[in-house]
Amino acid sequence: MLNTIQWPGQQELQAWRHDFHRHPETAFQEHRTSARVVELLTSFGLEVHTGLAGTGVVAVLKGNMGDGPSIGLRADMDALHVTELNTCEHASQNAGRMHACGHDGHTSMLLGAAKTLAAHPDFKGTVHFIFQPAEENEGGARAMIADGLFERFPMDAVYSMHNWPGLPVGTAAVHSTAVMAAFDIFDLTLSGKGCHGAMPHLGKDTLLAACQLVTHLPALIAREQEVHKPAVLSVTSFNAGDTYNVLPEQVKLRGTVRCFDMAQRAKIEQRLRDAINATCLLHGLESHLDYRVSYPATINDPRHAEVCADVLAQVLGEGQVQRDLKPSMASEDFSFMAQQCPGVYIWLGNGEDSASLHNPKYDFNDANLPLGVRYWVELVGSLLREGKLPA
């Protein structure tokens, strides 16, 4: 199929990507981005649906070879609250906001695939192009599902991709099962009795208790979890006091828990509560813990992952596809979609010298744009024209 298709040019794909990069919009605020996506999809002749989770967009394309299965291809659209430090021509024009995770590239690659497939719909069945808002922390996938994504657009499988700094351009990684960890967050308030710093015996020391928790909580992972089941518990924010000679009445901590096993996830939460209660009992404090279960682990369906790996090997070369890379402790709300039907989430190399994701000097590698388009198009051909969609 590769030799018979007229592909979008590099300049066209790059122009889309740079435009999105200049105008980053954060979770559920992707109004300009969404409008531009709708404009382009409409120009390709696709059936376009808007308003899912506010700014989400779904375009529908039916193949010209008759009825068949239905699949979804998903890209995320949102940016981050990061101030860009790049000085390139397409640097962010929105202060304090930046495409520091490459969603501008993901959106552009899926647009390129939509344009290509709309011009060459040589397959059986239906493709749904899903442009999702609010992947970063806000659960846009969950919101689209709540708005009826899978009821309105039934799918037999759903697929997504993410650029991956550290992997060379022209390479990819496909995991047979676990890809990204589950993600929980917590806010903890410790309340005691404030007092003069010279008279600690008159107070209930929240600072001392909080410091003990920060140093002891990692032991819940290092000494209580099975070593072959990776997990992370990190305290990431510590706020207390505002002067030199007062022990504060309250201390506020924030943090995150990540793992892959759901039974392990529940155990860590319970042991976190136990540690907080024991520390407060020791120091005579009160506590309030707001523990929020956020994203589930992203787990690939192994049969579908094998098809994706084979397609990537055709596009990039067999030696360019890693099938045994370790999963990441970072998280991804595509996991909500993969819970609804078989799903696969692949990584596309962004370059060994690429700045890391969420870094103010990160930039999506434009060399990936045509590679991502080709992967999407060939995946559709393999699944819906060649009949390789697993039953």
KOLDO-26163 format. One record per residue (C-alpha): residue number from 1; z, y, x. Coordinates in nm, 4 decimals. Layout:
residues N
{num = NUM&up = Z&north = Y&east = X}
...
This chain:
residues 391
{num = 1&up = 0.0000&north = 0.0000&east = 0.0000}
{num = 2&up = 0.0683&north = 0.2360&east = 0.2904}
{num = 3&up = -0.2983&north = 0.2671&east = 0.3823}
{num = 4&up = -0.4195&north = 0.3514&east = 0.0312}
{num = 5&up = -0.1855&north = 0.6397&east = -0.0519}
{num = 6&up = -0.2248&north = 1.0107&east = 0.0066}
{num = 7&up = 0.1215&north = 1.1126&east = 0.1199}
{num = 8&up = 0.2856&north = 1.4566&east = 0.0882}
{num = 9&up = 0.2356&north = 1.6443&east = 0.4124}
{num = 10&up = 0.5134&north = 1.7164&east = 0.6585}
{num = 11&up = 0.4789&north = 2.0895&east = 0.5980}
{num = 12&up = 0.5192&north = 2.0517&east = 0.2222}
{num = 13&up = 0.8244&north = 1.8282&east = 0.2519}
{num = 14&up = 0.9749&north = 2.0567&east = 0.5149}
{num = 15&up = 0.9148&north = 2.3662&east = 0.3020}
{num = 16&up = 1.1077&north = 2.2090&east = 0.0146}
{num = 17&up = 1.3912&north = 2.1039&east = 0.2428}
{num = 18&up = 1.4229&north = 2.4396&east = 0.4163}
{num = 19&up = 1.4246&north = 2.6204&east = 0.0812}
{num = 20&up = 1.7118&north = 2.4011&east = -0.0419}
{num = 21&up = 1.8924&north = 2.4524&east = 0.2888}
{num = 22&up = 1.8695&north = 2.8317&east = 0.2644}
{num = 23&up = 2.0202&north = 2.8275&east = -0.0831}
{num = 24&up = 2.3062&north = 2.5722&east = -0.0808}
{num = 25&up = 2.5100&north = 2.5264&east = -0.3976}
{num = 26&up = 2.8346&north = 2.3332&east = -0.4289}
{num = 27&up = 2.9605&north = 2.0848&east = -0.6873}
{num = 28&up = 2.8366&north = 2.1426&east = -1.0437}
{num = 29&up = 2.6956&north = 2.4815&east = -0.9382}
{num = 30&up = 2.3521&north = 2.3507&east = -0.8335}
{num = 31&up = 2.1688&north = 2.5691&east = -1.0865}
{num = 32&up = 1.8962&north = 2.7034&east = -0.8579}
{num = 33&up = 1.8554&north = 2.3669&east = -0.6879}
{num = 34&up = 1.8292&north = 2.1861&east = -1.0206}
{num = 35&up = 1.5789&north = 2.4377&east = -1.1571}
{num = 36&up = 1.3583&north = 2.3960&east = -0.8495}
{num = 37&up = 1.3775&north = 2.0170&east = -0.8775}
{num = 38&up = 1.2759&north = 2.0378&east = -1.2446}
{num = 39&up = 0.9885&north = 2.2731&east = -1.1586}
{num = 40&up = 0.8490&north = 2.0340&east = -0.8992}
{num = 41&up = 0.8970&north = 1.7183&east = -1.1066}
{num = 42&up = 0.7223&north = 1.8832&east = -1.4014}
{num = 43&up = 0.4324&north = 1.9830&east = -1.1781}
{num = 44&up = 0.3955&north = 1.6150&east = -1.0800}
{num = 45&up = 0.3470&north = 1.5267&east = -1.4471}
{num = 46&up = 0.6735&north = 1.3399&east = -1.4902}
{num = 47&up = 0.8943&north = 1.3144&east = -1.7992}
{num = 48&up = 1.1968&north = 1.5249&east = -1.7035}
{num = 49&up = 1.5478&north = 1.5233&east = -1.8543}
{num = 50&up = 1.8130&north = 1.7810&east = -1.7694}
{num = 51&up = 2.1773&north = 1.8547&east = -1.8357}
{num = 52&up = 2.3458&north = 1.5303&east = -1.7318}
{num = 53&up = 2.6782&north = 1.6353&east = -1.5776}
{num = 54&up = 2.5584&north = 1.9926&east = -1.6218}
{num = 55&up = 2.3074&north = 2.0234&east = -1.3407}
{num = 56&up = 2.1916&north = 1.6619&east = -1.3068}
{num = 57&up = 1.8243&north = 1.5740&east = -1.3524}
{num = 58&up = 1.6486&north = 1.2449&east = -1.4312}
{num = 59&up = 1.2690&north = 1.2044&east = -1.4183}
{num = 60&up = 1.1004&north = 0.8987&east = -1.5692}
{num = 61&up = 0.7785&north = 0.7334&east = -1.4497}
{num = 62&up = 0.6237&north = 0.4305&east = -1.6163}
{num = 63&up = 0.3896&north = 0.2140&east = -1.4125}
{num = 64&up = 0.0260&north = 0.1610&east = -1.5118}
{num = 65&up = 0.0436&north = -0.2179&east = -1.4787}
{num = 66&up = 0.2402&north = -0.2802&east = -1.7980}
{num = 67&up = 0.5982&north = -0.3464&east = -1.8973}
{num = 68&up = 0.8522&north = -0.4645&east = -1.6453}
{num = 69&up = 1.1987&north = -0.3995&east = -1.5022}
{num = 70&up = 1.3579&north = -0.0576&east = -1.4709}
{num = 71&up = 1.5136&north = 0.0772&east = -1.1501}
{num = 72&up = 1.6816&north = 0.3986&east = -1.0384}
{num = 73&up = 1.6374&north = 0.5939&east = -0.7154}
{num = 74&up = 1.9173&north = 0.8425&east = -0.6539}
{num = 75&up = 1.9541&north = 1.1545&east = -0.4368}
{num = 76&up = 2.2496&north = 1.3941&east = -0.4208}
{num = 77&up = 2.1901&north = 1.7714&east = -0.4408}
{num = 78&up = 2.5184&north = 1.9504&east = -0.3644}
{num = 79&up = 2.6290&north = 2.1369&east = -0.0532}
{num = 80&up = 2.9727&north = 2.1943&east = 0.1038}
{num = 81&up = 3.2178&north = 2.4820&east = 0.1425}
{num = 82&up = 3.1300&north = 2.5193&east = 0.5109}
{num = 83&up = 3.0183&north = 2.8313&east = 0.6995}
{num = 84&up = 2.6996&north = 2.7452&east = 0.8872}
{num = 85&up = 2.6874&north = 2.8146&east = 1.2618}
{num = 86&up = 2.3189&north = 2.7313&east = 1.3084}
{num = 87&up = 2.0856&north = 3.0219&east = 1.3787}
{num = 88&up = 1.7635&north = 2.8540&east = 1.2681}
{num = 89&up = 1.5147&north = 3.0285&east = 1.0411}
{num = 90&up = 1.6268&north = 2.8191&east = 0.7428}
{num = 91&up = 2.0024&north = 2.8736&east = 0.7895}
{num = 92&up = 2.2172&north = 2.9206&east = 0.4806}
{num = 93&up = 2.1937&north = 3.2527&east = 0.3004}
{num = 94&up = 2.4975&north = 3.1757&east = 0.0834}
{num = 95&up = 2.8130&north = 3.2772&east = 0.2667}
{num = 96&up = 3.0662&north = 3.0002&east = 0.3077}
{num = 97&up = 2.8301&north = 2.7321&east = 0.1760}
{num = 98&up = 2.6100&north = 2.4981&east = 0.3718}
{num = 99&up = 2.4075&north = 2.1793&east = 0.3460}
{num = 100&up = 2.6228&north = 2.0144&east = 0.6106}
{num = 101&up = 2.5650&north = 1.6595&east = 0.4853}
{num = 102&up = 2.1867&north = 1.6461&east = 0.4463}
{num = 103&up = 2.1621&north = 1.6438&east = 0.0687}
{num = 104&up = 1.8783&north = 1.8951&east = 0.1027}
{num = 105&up = 1.6870&north = 1.6242&east = 0.2899}
{num = 106&up = 1.7806&north = 1.3506&east = 0.0428}
{num = 107&up = 1.6552&north = 1.5630&east = -0.2473}
{num = 108&up = 1.3312&north = 1.6448&east = -0.0666}
{num = 109&up = 1.2602&north = 1.2821&east = 0.0209}
{num = 110&up = 1.3077&north = 1.1707&east = -0.3386}
{num = 111&up = 1.0851&north = 1.4548&east = -0.4589}
{num = 112&up = 0.8201&north = 1.3371&east = -0.2133}
{num = 113&up = 0.8470&north = 0.9846&east = -0.3490}
{num = 114&up = 0.8249&north = 1.1100&east = -0.7077}
{num = 115&up = 0.5092&north = 1.3044&east = -0.6291}
{num = 116&up = 0.3523&north = 1.0088&east = -0.4492}
{num = 117&up = 0.4357&north = 0.7532&east = -0.7156}
{num = 118&up = 0.3271&north = 0.9830&east = -0.9963}
{num = 119&up = -0.0165&north = 0.9938&east = -0.8322}
{num = 120&up = -0.0161&north = 0.6170&east = -0.7608}
{num = 121&up = 0.1860&north = 0.4441&east = -1.0379}
{num = 122&up = 0.0596&north = 0.0996&east = -0.9397}
{num = 123&up = 0.3545&north = -0.1083&east = -1.0574}
{num = 124&up = 0.5045&north = -0.2770&east = -1.3622}
{num = 125&up = 0.8026&north = -0.1239&east = -1.5314}
{num = 126&up = 0.9843&north = 0.2070&east = -1.4946}
{num = 127&up = 1.1298&north = 0.4196&east = -1.2161}
{num = 128&up = 1.4082&north = 0.6702&east = -1.2864}
{num = 129&up = 1.4403&north = 0.9450&east = -1.0247}
{num = 130&up = 1.8072&north = 1.0534&east = -1.0347}
{num = 131&up = 1.9017&north = 1.3915&east = -0.8868}
{num = 132&up = 2.2812&north = 1.3984&east = -0.8896}
{num = 133&up = 2.5190&north = 1.6934&east = -0.8589}
{num = 134&up = 2.8654&north = 1.7023&east = -0.7047}
{num = 135&up = 2.8773&north = 1.4034&east = -0.4721}
{num = 136&up = 3.1232&north = 1.5815&east = -0.2415}
{num = 137&up = 3.4719&north = 1.4977&east = -0.3752}
{num = 138&up = 3.3963&north = 1.5844&east = -0.7382}
{num = 139&up = 3.2462&north = 1.2573&east = -0.8663}
{num = 140&up = 2.9139&north = 1.3777&east = -0.9993}
{num = 141&up = 2.7920&north = 1.0193&east = -1.0333}
{num = 142&up = 3.0886&north = 0.9389&east = -1.2554}
{num = 143&up = 3.0128&north = 1.2496&east = -1.4639}
{num = 144&up = 2.6466&north = 1.1521&east = -1.5070}
{num = 145&up = 2.7529&north = 0.8040&east = -1.6183}
{num = 146&up = 2.9973&north = 0.9570&east = -1.8681}
{num = 147&up = 2.7077&north = 1.1656&east = -2.0024}
{num = 148&up = 2.5160&north = 0.8465&east = -2.0787}
{num = 149&up = 2.3042&north = 0.7922&east = -1.7674}
{num = 150&up = 2.2754&north = 0.4160&east = -1.8053}
{num = 151&up = 2.2647&north = 0.4195&east = -2.1862}
{num = 152&up = 1.9797&north = 0.6708&east = -2.1957}
{num = 153&up = 1.8004&north = 0.5243&east = -1.8938}
{num = 154&up = 1.8752&north = 0.1506&east = -1.8730}
{num = 155&up = 1.8340&north = 0.0131&east = -1.5209}
{num = 156&up = 1.8237&north = -0.3334&east = -1.3695}
{num = 157&up = 1.9191&north = -0.1934&east = -1.0271}
{num = 158&up = 1.9857&north = 0.1391&east = -0.8561}
{num = 159&up = 1.9280&north = 0.2475&east = -0.4948}
{num = 160&up = 2.0263&north = 0.5361&east = -0.2691}
{num = 161&up = 2.0143&north = 0.6429&east = 0.0947}
{num = 162&up = 2.1998&north = 0.8745&east = 0.3316}
{num = 163&up = 2.1068&north = 1.0124&east = 0.6710}
{num = 164&up = 2.3340&north = 0.8904&east = 0.9491}
{num = 165&up = 2.4055&north = 1.0884&east = 1.2690}
{num = 166&up = 2.4373&north = 0.8654&east = 1.5753}
{num = 167&up = 2.1587&north = 0.6311&east = 1.4682}
{num = 168&up = 1.8240&north = 0.7135&east = 1.6310}
{num = 169&up = 1.5510&north = 0.8627&east = 1.4144}
{num = 170&up = 1.3184&north = 0.5841&east = 1.3052}
{num = 171&up = 1.6024&north = 0.3344&east = 1.2615}
{num = 172&up = 1.8057&north = 0.2305&east = 0.9598}
{num = 173&up = 2.1117&north = 0.0261&east = 0.8707}
{num = 174&up = 2.1498&north = -0.2037&east = 0.5712}
{num = 175&up = 2.4834&north = -0.3684&east = 0.4917}
{num = 176&up = 2.4894&north = -0.6928&east = 0.2982}
{num = 177&up = 2.8127&north = -0.6000&east = 0.1179}
{num = 178&up = 3.0653&north = -0.3237&east = 0.2048}
{num = 179&up = 2.9155&north = 0.0097&east = 0.3157}
{num = 180&up = 3.1682&north = 0.2868&east = 0.2457}
{num = 181&up = 3.5408&north = 0.2800&east = 0.1746}
{num = 182&up = 3.7325&north = 0.3599&east = -0.1414}
{num = 183&up = 3.8795&north = 0.7100&east = -0.1401}
{num = 184&up = 4.2127&north = 0.8247&east = -0.2870}
{num = 185&up = 4.3945&north = 1.1550&east = -0.2383}
{num = 186&up = 4.7546&north = 1.2611&east = -0.2835}
{num = 187&up = 4.9624&north = 1.5778&east = -0.3135}
{num = 188&up = 5.3318&north = 1.5453&east = -0.2338}
{num = 189&up = 5.6006&north = 1.8084&east = -0.2927}
{num = 190&up = 5.9452&north = 1.7592&east = -0.1388}
{num = 191&up = 6.2189&north = 1.9789&east = -0.2886}
{num = 192&up = 6.5599&north = 2.0300&east = -0.1326}
{num = 193&up = 6.7982&north = 2.3189&east = -0.0782}
{num = 194&up = 6.6925&north = 2.6104&east = 0.1359}
{num = 195&up = 6.9403&north = 2.7682&east = 0.3723}
{num = 196&up = 6.9854&north = 2.9789&east = 0.6843}
{num = 197&up = 6.8300&north = 2.8171&east = 0.9894}
{num = 198&up = 7.1609&north = 2.8588&east = 1.1740}
{num = 199&up = 7.3501&north = 2.6684&east = 0.9031}
{num = 200&up = 7.1499&north = 2.3526&east = 0.8261}
{num = 201&up = 7.4611&north = 2.1750&east = 0.6968}
{num = 202&up = 7.4506&north = 2.4004&east = 0.3904}
{num = 203&up = 7.1021&north = 2.2871&east = 0.2908}
{num = 204&up = 6.8874&north = 1.9824&east = 0.2236}
{num = 205&up = 6.6255&north = 1.9766&east = 0.4979}
{num = 206&up = 6.2777&north = 1.9263&east = 0.3542}
{num = 207&up = 6.1086&north = 1.9928&east = 0.6890}
{num = 208&up = 6.2888&north = 1.7126&east = 0.8691}
{num = 209&up = 6.2093&north = 1.4678&east = 0.5898}
{num = 210&up = 5.8442&north = 1.5729&east = 0.5796}
{num = 211&up = 5.8081&north = 1.5315&east = 0.9554}
{num = 212&up = 5.9566&north = 1.1832&east = 0.9328}
{num = 213&up = 5.7046&north = 1.0920&east = 0.6624}
{num = 214&up = 5.4119&north = 1.2237&east = 0.8656}
{num = 215&up = 5.5109&north = 1.0100&east = 1.1636}
{num = 216&up = 5.6202&north = 0.7003&east = 0.9677}
{num = 217&up = 5.3484&north = 0.6684&east = 0.7019}
{num = 218&up = 5.0821&north = 0.5387&east = 0.9445}
{num = 219&up = 5.3057&north = 0.2360&east = 0.9974}
{num = 220&up = 5.2224&north = 0.1327&east = 0.6407}
{num = 221&up = 4.8781&north = 0.0557&east = 0.7801}
{num = 222&up = 4.9524&north = -0.0440&east = 1.1399}
{num = 223&up = 5.2358&north = -0.2836&east = 1.0604}
{num = 224&up = 5.1875&north = -0.3937&east = 0.6997}
{num = 225&up = 4.8132&north = -0.4386&east = 0.6420}
{num = 226&up = 4.6095&north = -0.7383&east = 0.7493}
{num = 227&up = 4.4221&north = -0.6431&east = 1.0654}
{num = 228&up = 4.0894&north = -0.7808&east = 0.9376}
{num = 229&up = 4.1073&north = -0.5510&east = 0.6325}
{num = 230&up = 4.0480&north = -0.1957&east = 0.7586}
{num = 231&up = 4.2473&north = 0.0854&east = 0.5986}
{num = 232&up = 4.3390&north = 0.4460&east = 0.6774}
{num = 233&up = 4.6264&north = 0.6644&east = 0.5563}
{num = 234&up = 4.6114&north = 1.0217&east = 0.6851}
{num = 235&up = 4.8314&north = 1.3235&east = 0.6103}
{num = 236&up = 4.5853&north = 1.6099&east = 0.6358}
{num = 237&up = 4.7807&north = 1.9168&east = 0.5208}
{num = 238&up = 5.1393&north = 2.0350&east = 0.5836}
{num = 239&up = 5.2643&north = 2.3595&east = 0.4260}
{num = 240&up = 5.6206&north = 2.4894&east = 0.4528}
{num = 241&up = 5.8210&north = 2.8020&east = 0.5243}
{num = 242&up = 5.7239&north = 3.1577&east = 0.6128}
{num = 243&up = 5.9880&north = 3.2936&east = 0.8470}
{num = 244&up = 6.1953&north = 3.2081&east = 1.1572}
{num = 245&up = 6.5473&north = 3.1676&east = 1.0255}
{num = 246&up = 6.5139&north = 2.9942&east = 0.6865}
{num = 247&up = 6.4863&north = 2.6232&east = 0.6162}
{num = 248&up = 6.2420&north = 2.6123&east = 0.3248}
{num = 249&up = 6.3260&north = 2.4900&east = -0.0242}
{num = 250&up = 5.9969&north = 2.3005&east = -0.0501}
{num = 251&up = 5.7385&north = 2.1311&east = 0.1679}
{num = 252&up = 5.3932&north = 2.0335&east = 0.0441}
{num = 253&up = 5.1840&north = 1.7585&east = 0.2018}
{num = 254&up = 4.8346&north = 1.6374&east = 0.1252}
{num = 255&up = 4.6515&north = 1.3308&east = 0.2430}
{num = 256&up = 4.4034&north = 1.0541&east = 0.1842}
{num = 257&up = 4.3995&north = 0.6736&east = 0.1646}
{num = 258&up = 4.0870&north = 0.4687&east = 0.2332}
{num = 259&up = 4.0156&north = 0.0969&east = 0.2302}
{num = 260&up = 3.7696&north = -0.1595&east = 0.0921}
{num = 261&up = 3.9909&north = -0.4144&east = -0.0834}
{num = 262&up = 4.1203&north = -0.3065&east = -0.4262}
{num = 263&up = 4.4359&north = -0.5211&east = -0.4135}
{num = 264&up = 4.5108&north = -0.3695&east = -0.0743}
{num = 265&up = 4.4506&north = -0.0240&east = -0.2234}
{num = 266&up = 4.7190&north = -0.0827&east = -0.4889}
{num = 267&up = 4.9629&north = -0.2174&east = -0.2296}
{num = 268&up = 4.9214&north = 0.0882&east = -0.0053}
{num = 269&up = 4.9848&north = 0.3225&east = -0.2973}
{num = 270&up = 5.3046&north = 0.1357&east = -0.3901}
{num = 271&up = 5.4313&north = 0.1309&east = -0.0301}
{num = 272&up = 5.3570&north = 0.5042&east = -0.0033}
{num = 273&up = 5.5770&north = 0.5618&east = -0.3075}
{num = 274&up = 5.8479&north = 0.3375&east = -0.1616}
{num = 275&up = 5.8496&north = 0.5299&east = 0.1672}
{num = 276&up = 5.8715&north = 0.8655&east = -0.0110}
{num = 277&up = 6.1561&north = 0.7492&east = -0.2360}
{num = 278&up = 6.3522&north = 0.6028&east = 0.0570}
{num = 279&up = 6.3128&north = 0.9186&east = 0.2657}
{num = 280&up = 6.4197&north = 1.1400&east = -0.0231}
{num = 281&up = 6.7221&north = 0.9209&east = -0.0903}
{num = 282&up = 6.8229&north = 0.9475&east = 0.2758}
{num = 283&up = 6.7961&north = 1.3286&east = 0.2780}
{num = 284&up = 6.9102&north = 1.4034&east = -0.0770}
{num = 285&up = 6.5729&north = 1.5436&east = -0.1869}
{num = 286&up = 6.3583&north = 1.5375&east = -0.4981}
{num = 287&up = 5.9891&north = 1.4533&east = -0.4799}
{num = 288&up = 5.6779&north = 1.4846&east = -0.6903}
{num = 289&up = 5.3768&north = 1.2719&east = -0.5928}
{num = 290&up = 5.0372&north = 1.3273&east = -0.7515}
{num = 291&up = 4.8336&north = 1.0248&east = -0.6388}
{num = 292&up = 4.4724&north = 1.0275&east = -0.7581}
{num = 293&up = 4.2420&north = 0.7274&east = -0.7430}
{num = 294&up = 3.9069&north = 0.8872&east = -0.6597}
{num = 295&up = 3.6013&north = 0.6862&east = -0.5493}
{num = 296&up = 3.5786&north = 0.3069&east = -0.5427}
{num = 297&up = 3.4367&north = 0.1317&east = -0.2385}
{num = 298&up = 3.0576&north = 0.1275&east = -0.2120}
{num = 299&up = 2.9558&north = -0.2383&east = -0.2091}
{num = 300&up = 2.5920&north = -0.3461&east = -0.1794}
{num = 301&up = 2.4517&north = -0.6368&east = -0.3736}
{num = 302&up = 2.3511&north = -0.8821&east = -0.0969}
{num = 303&up = 2.0304&north = -1.0051&east = -0.2644}
{num = 304&up = 1.9033&north = -0.6525&east = -0.3239}
{num = 305&up = 2.0154&north = -0.5476&east = 0.0245}
{num = 306&up = 1.7936&north = -0.8175&east = 0.1745}
{num = 307&up = 1.4915&north = -0.6782&east = -0.0105}
{num = 308&up = 1.5718&north = -0.3259&east = 0.1105}
{num = 309&up = 1.6087&north = -0.4458&east = 0.4696}
{num = 310&up = 1.2726&north = -0.6226&east = 0.4523}
{num = 311&up = 1.1035&north = -0.3096&east = 0.3174}
{num = 312&up = 1.2586&north = -0.0957&east = 0.5918}
{num = 313&up = 1.1381&north = -0.3463&east = 0.8501}
{num = 314&up = 0.7839&north = -0.3021&east = 0.7153}
{num = 315&up = 0.8107&north = 0.0773&east = 0.7286}
{num = 316&up = 1.0032&north = 0.1199&east = 1.0565}
{num = 317&up = 0.9546&north = -0.2103&east = 1.2398}
{num = 318&up = 1.1781&north = -0.5178&east = 1.2357}
{num = 319&up = 1.3658&north = -0.4155&east = 1.5503}
{num = 320&up = 1.4512&north = -0.0785&east = 1.3976}
{num = 321&up = 1.6679&north = -0.2151&east = 1.1165}
{num = 322&up = 2.0331&north = -0.2959&east = 1.1871}
{num = 323&up = 2.1756&north = -0.5530&east = 0.9471}
{num = 324&up = 2.5205&north = -0.5955&east = 1.1008}
{num = 325&up = 2.6529&north = -0.2407&east = 1.1520}
{num = 326&up = 3.0193&north = -0.1893&east = 1.0705}
{num = 327&up = 3.0901&north = -0.0107&east = 0.7405}
{num = 328&up = 3.2260&north = 0.3437&east = 0.7382}
{num = 329&up = 3.5704&north = 0.4572&east = 0.6268}
{num = 330&up = 3.4037&north = 0.7607&east = 0.4687}
{num = 331&up = 3.3347&north = 0.7422&east = 0.0949}
{num = 332&up = 3.0465&north = 0.7912&east = -0.1474}
{num = 333&up = 3.0357&north = 0.8298&east = -0.5245}
{num = 334&up = 2.7189&north = 0.6218&east = -0.5510}
{num = 335&up = 2.9852&north = 0.3526&east = -0.5786}
{num = 336&up = 3.0253&north = 0.4395&east = -0.9476}
{num = 337&up = 2.6566&north = 0.3662&east = -1.0089}
{num = 338&up = 2.6718&north = 0.0424&east = -0.8096}
{num = 339&up = 2.9559&north = -0.0710&east = -1.0368}
{num = 340&up = 2.7276&north = -0.0405&east = -1.3393}
{num = 341&up = 2.4368&north = -0.2467&east = -1.2083}
{num = 342&up = 2.3281&north = -0.4027&east = -0.8763}
{num = 343&up = 2.3008&north = -0.1317&east = -0.6122}
{num = 344&up = 2.2100&north = -0.0761&east = -0.2476}
{num = 345&up = 2.2990&north = 0.2203&east = -0.0263}
{num = 346&up = 2.1231&north = 0.2396&east = 0.3111}
{num = 347&up = 2.1608&north = 0.4628&east = 0.6170}
{num = 348&up = 1.8635&north = 0.6349&east = 0.7791}
{num = 349&up = 1.9161&north = 0.7479&east = 1.1392}
{num = 350&up = 1.9432&north = 1.1256&east = 1.1840}
{num = 351&up = 1.9363&north = 1.1165&east = 1.5638}
{num = 352&up = 2.1724&north = 1.0188&east = 1.8447}
{num = 353&up = 2.2293&north = 1.3855&east = 1.9306}
{num = 354&up = 2.2763&north = 1.5010&east = 1.5707}
{num = 355&up = 2.5892&north = 1.6956&east = 1.4884}
{num = 356&up = 2.8205&north = 1.4925&east = 1.2693}
{num = 357&up = 2.8231&north = 1.5129&east = 0.8920}
{num = 358&up = 3.0234&north = 1.8102&east = 0.7572}
{num = 359&up = 2.9954&north = 1.9880&east = 1.0932}
{num = 360&up = 2.8956&north = 2.3602&east = 1.0791}
{num = 361&up = 2.6142&north = 2.2889&east = 1.3291}
{num = 362&up = 2.4730&north = 1.9896&east = 1.1427}
{num = 363&up = 2.1105&north = 1.9966&east = 1.0270}
{num = 364&up = 1.9043&north = 1.7281&east = 0.8575}
{num = 365&up = 1.6330&north = 1.5940&east = 1.0891}
{num = 366&up = 1.2934&north = 1.6805&east = 0.9381}
{num = 367&up = 1.1339&north = 1.3834&east = 1.1151}
{num = 368&up = 1.3072&north = 1.1692&east = 0.8517}
{num = 369&up = 1.1303&north = 1.3297&east = 0.5565}
{num = 370&up = 0.8114&north = 1.1181&east = 0.5615}
{num = 371&up = 1.0086&north = 0.8070&east = 0.6568}
{num = 372&up = 1.2327&north = 0.8408&east = 0.3536}
{num = 373&up = 0.9352&north = 0.8973&east = 0.1244}
{num = 374&up = 0.7618&north = 0.5878&east = 0.2592}
{num = 375&up = 1.0730&north = 0.3773&east = 0.2161}
{num = 376&up = 1.1128&north = 0.4796&east = -0.1478}
{num = 377&up = 0.7481&north = 0.4212&east = -0.2307}
{num = 378&up = 0.7314&north = 0.0850&east = -0.0568}
{num = 379&up = 1.0588&north = -0.0232&east = -0.2162}
{num = 380&up = 0.9149&north = 0.0471&east = -0.5614}
{num = 381&up = 0.6016&north = -0.1456&east = -0.4679}
{num = 382&up = 0.8023&north = -0.4417&east = -0.3447}
{num = 383&up = 1.0337&north = -0.4530&east = -0.6458}
{num = 384&up = 0.7994&north = -0.3644&east = -0.9311}
{num = 385&up = 0.4500&north = -0.4509&east = -0.8116}
{num = 386&up = 0.5186&north = -0.7569&east = -0.5985}
{num = 387&up = 0.7946&north = -0.8810&east = -0.8288}
{num = 388&up = 1.0691&north = -0.9064&east = -0.5637}
{num = 389&up = 1.3438&north = -0.7572&east = -0.7794}
{num = 390&up = 1.6224&north = -1.0206&east = -0.7717}
{num = 391&up = 1.6908&north = -1.1732&east = -1.1106}
